[in-house]
């Protein structure tokens, strides 16, 4: 509320771009992504704004969270192309790569998506929670690119991870989600084995 009052009273103040950024952050934290976007758009107009890389990332991330994957792609590409030197900026890289990979995938840009998913897979960031779960879309990309053996290897890798996770915590909070995903992955594995005429192995998976 105070930020809105400030911007209404002093729209040309040198600090207005910072106020727009903080207003966007308030909306973002409240998961009001559609309301955050106009604030970030205003903040992005100030090319000297220290937080501008974060603004560009948020513009892409808001669209990603609103399921506008095509609209998310451009700002995410722009963010990843920046020379990011501040830790506060760099911490968004793995999330930006994942979101952009998803955007590329839904637009059938499988080679581009695969390259980004591979970067996410090897990213050592401590908050990289995507590592095991990029294996499924990586397999799907490889499948679309007719690289069947590589696709099968990725699916098998995810199958092993999920199987181990469920054995360790069979009643854990994400066990049902993991179980459903494991079933999906096994169907994909079996399908590829069938194309290779490995019928006994496919039957065992199913």
C-alpha positions in Angstrom: 0.0 0.0 0.0 2.8 2.5 0.9 4.6 1.7 -2.4 1.4 2.4 -4.4 0.8 5.7 -2.6 4.5 6.7 -3.2 4.2 5.9 -6.9 0.9 7.7 -7.3 2.3 10.8 -5.6 5.9 10.8 -7.1 5.8 8.9 -10.4 9.0 10.7 -11.7 11.0 10.3 -8.5 14.5 8.8 -9.2 13.5 6.0 -6.8 10.4 5.1 -8.7 11.9 2.2 -10.5 13.0 0.7 -7.2 9.5 1.2 -5.8 8.1 -0.6 -8.9 10.5 -3.5 -8.3 9.6 -3.8 -4.6 5.9 -3.6 -5.5 6.4 -6.4 -8.0 8.2 -8.4 -5.3 5.3 -8.0 -2.9 2.8 -9.2 -5.5 5.1 -12.1 -6.4 5.5 -13.3 -2.8 1.7 -13.3 -2.5 1.6 -15.4 -5.7 -0.3 -12.7 -7.6 1.8 -13.1 -10.7 -0.6 -11.3 -13.0 -0.5 -8.3 -10.8 3.3 -8.5 -10.4 4.0 -8.3 -14.1 3.0 -4.7 -14.7 5.1 -3.6 -11.8 8.1 -5.5 -13.2 7.5 -4.0 -16.6 7.7 -0.5 -15.2 10.9 -1.4 -13.2 12.5 -2.9 -16.3 12.4 0.5 -18.1 15.3 1.7 -15.9 18.4 0.2 -17.5 20.5 1.4 -14.6 18.5 -0.4 -11.9 20.8 -2.7 -9.9 18.0 -5.3 -9.6 17.2 -5.2 -13.3 18.5 -8.8 -13.9 16.1 -10.0 -11.2 13.3 -8.0 -12.8 13.9 -9.7 -16.2 14.0 -13.1 -14.5 10.8 -12.4 -12.6 9.0 -11.3 -15.8 9.8 -14.7 -17.3 9.0 -16.6 -14.2 5.7 -14.9 -13.7 4.6 -15.9 -17.2 5.9 -19.4 -16.6 3.8 -19.7 -13.4 0.8 -18.3 -15.3 1.3 -21.1 -17.8 2.2 -18.7 -20.5 5.3 -20.7 -21.6 5.7 -19.0 -25.0 5.6 -15.6 -23.3 8.1 -16.7 -20.7 10.8 -17.7 -23.2 12.0 -14.3 -24.3 12.7 -12.8 -20.9 14.2 -16.0 -19.6 16.5 -16.1 -22.6 17.4 -12.5 -22.0 18.1 -13.1 -18.3 20.4 -16.1 -19.1 22.3 -14.0 -21.7 23.2 -11.4 -19.1 26.6 -11.2 -17.5 25.5 -12.1 -14.0 28.1 -11.3 -11.4 26.1 -10.8 -8.2 25.2 -13.9 -6.2 21.7 -12.6 -5.7 21.3 -12.7 -9.5 23.1 -16.0 -10.2 20.9 -17.9 -7.7 18.1 -17.8 -10.3 20.0 -19.4 -13.1 19.0 -23.0 -12.5 15.4 -22.1 -12.2 15.5 -19.9 -15.3 17.1 -22.8 -17.3 14.5 -25.2 -16.1 11.6 -22.9 -17.0 13.1 -22.0 -20.4 13.6 -25.7 -21.1 10.0 -26.3 -20.4 9.0 -23.4 -22.7 11.2 -24.7 -25.5 9.8 -28.2 -25.0 6.2 -27.2 -25.4 7.1 -25.4 -28.6 8.7 -28.6 -29.9 12.2 -27.1 -29.9 13.5 -30.4 -28.5 17.3 -29.9 -29.2 17.2 -26.5 -27.4 15.2 -27.9 -24.5 17.5 -30.9 -24.2 20.6 -28.7 -23.9 19.0 -26.7 -21.1 17.7 -29.7 -19.2 21.3 -31.1 -19.4 22.6 -27.9 -17.8 20.1 -28.2 -15.0 21.0 -31.9 -14.4 24.7 -31.0 -13.7 24.1 -27.7 -11.9 25.6 -27.9 -8.5 23.4 -25.3 -6.9 22.3 -26.4 -3.4 18.7 -25.4 -4.2 18.6 -27.4 -7.5 15.6 -29.6 -6.7 15.0 -30.5 -10.4 17.9 -32.9 -10.9 16.0 -36.2 -10.9 12.9 -34.8 -12.5 14.6 -33.4 -15.6 15.4 -37.0 -16.6 11.8 -37.5 -17.8 11.6 -34.5 -20.2 15.2 -35.3 -21.3 14.1 -38.8 -22.3 11.1 -37.3 -24.1 13.3 -34.8 -26.0 15.6 -37.7 -27.0 12.7 -39.7 -28.1 11.4 -36.9 -30.2 14.9 -36.6 -31.7 14.9 -40.3 -32.5 17.7 -41.1 -30.1 16.0 -44.1 -28.7 18.9 -45.7 -26.8 19.7 -42.5 -25.1 16.1 -41.9 -24.2 15.8 -45.4 -22.7 18.9 -44.7 -20.6 17.4 -41.5 -19.2 14.1 -43.2 -18.4 15.9 -46.1 -16.8 17.9 -43.7 -14.6 14.7 -42.0 -13.4 13.1 -45.4 -12.8 16.1 -46.4 -10.6 15.9 -43.1 -8.7 12.2 -43.3 -8.0 12.4 -47.0 -7.1 15.1 -46.3 -4.5 13.2 -43.3 -3.1 10.0 -45.3 -2.6 11.8 -48.1 -0.9 13.5 -45.6 1.4 10.3 -43.7 2.2 7.3 -45.8 1.1 4.9 -43.7 3.2 6.6 -40.3 2.7 4.7 -37.1 1.8 5.6 -37.4 -1.9 5.3 -41.2 -2.2 2.1 -41.1 -4.2 3.4 -38.6 -6.7 6.6 -40.6 -7.0 4.6 -43.8 -7.5 2.5 -42.3 -10.2 5.5 -41.0 -12.0 7.3 -44.3 -11.7 4.3 -46.0 -13.3 4.4 -43.5 -16.2 8.2 -44.0 -16.6 7.8 -47.8 -16.7 5.2 -47.5 -19.5 7.7 -45.5 -21.5 10.5 -47.9 -20.8 8.3 -50.9 -21.8 7.3 -49.2 -25.0 10.9 -48.7 -26.0 11.8 -52.2 -25.1 8.9 -53.4 -27.3 10.3 -51.5 -30.3 13.5 -53.4 -29.8 11.6 -56.7 -29.6 12.7 -57.3 -26.0 9.4 -58.8 -25.1 10.4 -60.6 -21.9 12.1 -57.5 -20.5 9.2 -55.3 -21.4 6.8 -57.7 -19.7 8.9 -57.7 -16.6 8.8 -53.8 -16.5 5.1 -53.8 -16.9 
